[in-house]
């Protein structure tokens, strides 16, 4: 069966981001100073573990960013010359992986792991009509008499999942032990050193994170084909599926918006700091004007405009997916265009300092052109600010998305996002019985993602900004192992 | 002082004109007054007469930037951009675009009072709570209390404020039935409606701010005068309160001051979740109703408040730090 790739705006932007990352990694390998800083990040256990989690979320995003439309089967008797028609539904690779979860669609809400619906319906049992909870179409459908079999089945699956998770974990651990065997004198010694946290990088913390991921992932994977692990939403969609789809939305908002701020912020910041005088005045005026408008209002105003624009130009997209994708892409651009002031101010301040330094003065004396000085001498030296602001902004934007979607100026309702899930959950918390699982799923996924992003960002900031390292909380212990409070700050 | 204030005033005017032109351009570059009329009248079949009437009622029946039909300076003044800008700069917000055409200025006056009832306690308590928490962490620095305190902060700031609100409402209003879920009433009754939004608002921002203030305090604590004070034998708590806190107040005030405009503008999320009829809820209504006149007025008001609070922060600096001179 044929298919055609669909390149959505955000897909292309994410691919571009990926290419940029590869180039950046290559540069890091080339430059010893950068490499040393990144090694500091790798030496931070929290940042390393958070990086592992982020890597998993990134792979989900990557899977969900390859979109295609499969060809419809040609009607019987059609000649070979008839054009191939494609499905109106745009799918991603993640949809293919989770095809079963997508198909497991119930009528309405159902609790996590349930095999019965949550509201009573009129059912026909042996020719008589009774009011009872209906069986779900998919959740626990394989059980013949669920009252007796349910708990046994769930336990069996959980145990299988745990065993599978442990197996994956052990394989990965052995592989890691095998790769570092030379430095530690054999695989067994290497594993022992990991357990005692005597490795070059904090592998023990990473192994702990990996173990949790493997166990949770194993259990979920073992259950998800026959139960709704996180229940279903109002229209019966599997909440686990929705949450996994929301990861990409959060990622797109977090990554593309911060990326969109960079060109303006860096270019204007360097220009203002380098040329000073009226250029500086104009640029300062621009960003003061921008920051004096309340952020949410500015974004709301822009999004309203985009909404009108999209309504007037229906020819720009073929499917609903493309429309909501263009909307989120424009939202990222708006967030970028309204959020560059902070970074611009930082870059300007740093450039003001840098331009007085000897090497810049020397370059000027040699007659190097302004453009070249800015590009070769100043830009590389403000990059650490850019990096720190970018990683710190990532998690803020994910949180911001939820608020914006709640206000009604965020992601399109047809696109699954954490904000949308919270919004739905909010109206259902007052139901009887309480529908809490939508809320719980959004909470778990969002907190994991944001926490991982925050910890990673802290690691990066500590590595690249020497000042911030002093603020790291660390317990100083005496020889007897008790924590002490020193009088002076070292 | 006077030169400072007059300079700030001049700059403020420039910025306000910029903000006004910017929002105007933003709104009208994408949709014309005709589109707005269609949107607001609603319904499928709209005649040109209806649109004309709607525009005439609201003064949108002129060209946007340049009026060719008029003579002399009227070419510039008999346009939408001029009339709207002048009235905004004179703080006359006019009426909303929606069918009921509420008086925006009156609405702002009434609702700002309500917003202040929620935002002033939040602002003051926030400053006290975050600073005390940060002081505690700094006092116990390099101990387990500090370490786990910071872990708690990071965890708290990773949770969206929406989660705090939903859980808080569910727990205290639905399960424990201590306070009403949402709503508002004037007078002393307001306390029972406001107590939960105030507390949840404190909790939602505590993590991020306490961590920030902790860093600011630690920055001060590493300085020489602190070492001198310790060398003289000043007690640790005395060092912290008399020396460190007073010097760290400047960055703390700067950071807290950035919330000042929102004290008057009201919190979007908290007001609409708890059904408090303040300015934040007003904005959300305007956004969902796509009422551009209200959004533009609020953008303008926000800009004024931002500039005013910046001046206020500068004035507070002179009080906190006598070395600061405003010129």
Boltz contact constraints between the chains, C-beta under 6 A:
constraints:
  - contact:
      token1: [A, 288]
      token2: [B, 15]
      max_distance: 6.0
  - contact:
      token1: [A, 289]
      token2: [B, 15]
      max_distance: 6.0
  - contact:
      token1: [A, 289]
      token2: [B, 18]
      max_distance: 6.0
  - contact:
      token1: [A, 289]
      token2: [B, 19]
      max_distance: 6.0
  - contact:
      token1: [A, 292]
      token2: [B, 15]
      max_distance: 6.0
  - contact:
      token1: [A, 292]
      token2: [B, 303]
      max_distance: 6.0
  - contact:
      token1: [A, 292]
      token2: [B, 306]
      max_distance: 6.0
  - contact:
      token1: [A, 292]
      token2: [B, 307]
      max_distance: 6.0
  - contact:
      token1: [A, 293]
      token2: [B, 19]
      max_distance: 6.0
  - contact:
      token1: [A, 293]
      token2: [B, 299]
      max_distance: 6.0
  - contact:
      token1: [A, 293]
      token2: [B, 302]
      max_distance: 6.0
  - contact:
      token1: [A, 293]
      token2: [B, 303]
      max_distance: 6.0
  - contact:
      token1: [A, 294]
      token2: [B, 302]
      max_distance: 6.0
  - contact:
      token1: [A, 296]
      token2: [B, 268]
      max_distance: 6.0
  - contact:
      token1: [A, 297]
      token2: [B, 298]
      max_distance: 6.0
  - contact:
      token1: [A, 297]
      token2: [B, 299]
      max_distance: 6.0
  - contact:
      token1: [A, 297]
      token2: [B, 302]
      max_distance: 6.0
  - contact:
      token1: [A, 300]
      token2: [B, 287]
      max_distance: 6.0
  - contact:
      token1: [A, 301]
      token2: [B, 26]
      max_distance: 6.0
  - contact:
      token1: [A, 301]
      token2: [B, 295]
      max_distance: 6.0
  - contact:
      token1: [A, 304]
      token2: [B, 290]
      max_distance: 6.0
  - contact:
      token1: [A, 305]
      token2: [B, 30]
      max_distance: 6.0
  - contact:
      token1: [A, 308]
      token2: [B, 30]
      max_distance: 6.0
  - contact:
      token1: [A, 308]
      token2: [B, 31]
      max_distance: 6.0
  - contact:
      token1: [A, 309]
      token2: [B, 30]
      max_distance: 6.0
  - contact:
      token1: [A, 399]
      token2: [B, 160]
      max_distance: 6.0
  - contact:
      token1: [A, 402]
      token2: [B, 160]
      max_distance: 6.0
  - contact:
      token1: [A, 402]
      token2: [B, 162]
      max_distance: 6.0
  - contact:
      token1: [A, 403]
      token2: [B, 269]
      max_distance: 6.0
  - contact:
      token1: [A, 407]
      token2: [B, 268]
      max_distance: 6.0
  - contact:
      token1: [A, 407]
      token2: [B, 284]
      max_distance: 6.0
  - contact:
      token1: [A, 408]
      token2: [B, 287]
      max_distance: 6.0
  - contact:
      token1: [A, 408]
      token2: [B, 288]
      max_distance: 6.0
  - contact:
      token1: [A, 422]
      token2: [B, 162]
      max_distance: 6.0
  - contact:
      token1: [A, 426]
      token2: [B, 166]
      max_distance: 6.0
  - contact:
      token1: [A, 429]
      token2: [B, 170]
      max_distance: 6.0
  - contact:
      token1: [A, 443]
      token2: [B, 163]
      max_distance: 6.0
  - contact:
      token1: [A, 447]
      token2: [B, 158]
      max_distance: 6.0
  - contact:
      token1: [A, 447]
      token2: [B, 159]
      max_distance: 6.0
  - contact:
      token1: [A, 450]
      token2: [B, 158]
      max_distance: 6.0
  - contact:
      token1: [A, 451]
      token2: [B, 158]
      max_distance: 6.0
  - contact:
      token1: [A, 454]
      token2: [B, 154]
      max_distance: 6.0
  - contact:
      token1: [A, 454]
      token2: [B, 158]
      max_distance: 6.0
  - contact:
      token1: [A, 471]
      token2: [B, 215]
      max_distance: 6.0
  - contact:
      token1: [A, 471]
      token2: [B, 218]
      max_distance: 6.0
  - contact:
      token1: [A, 473]
      token2: [B, 146]
      max_distance: 6.0
  - contact:
      token1: [A, 473]
      token2: [B, 147]
      max_distance: 6.0
  - contact:
      token1: [A, 473]
      token2: [B, 150]
      max_distance: 6.0
  - contact:
      token1: [A, 475]
      token2: [B, 144]
      max_distance: 6.0
  - contact:
      token1: [A, 475]
      token2: [B, 147]
      max_distance: 6.0
  - contact:
      token1: [A, 476]
      token2: [B, 142]
      max_distance: 6.0
  - contact:
      token1: [A, 483]
      token2: [B, 143]
      max_distance: 6.0
  - contact:
      token1: [A, 483]
      token2: [B, 144]
      max_distance: 6.0
  - contact:
      token1: [A, 485]
      token2: [B, 143]
      max_distance: 6.0
  - contact:
      token1: [A, 486]
      token2: [B, 142]
      max_distance: 6.0
  - contact:
      token1: [A, 489]
      token2: [B, 221]
      max_distance: 6.0
  - contact:
      token1: [A, 489]
      token2: [B, 222]
      max_distance: 6.0
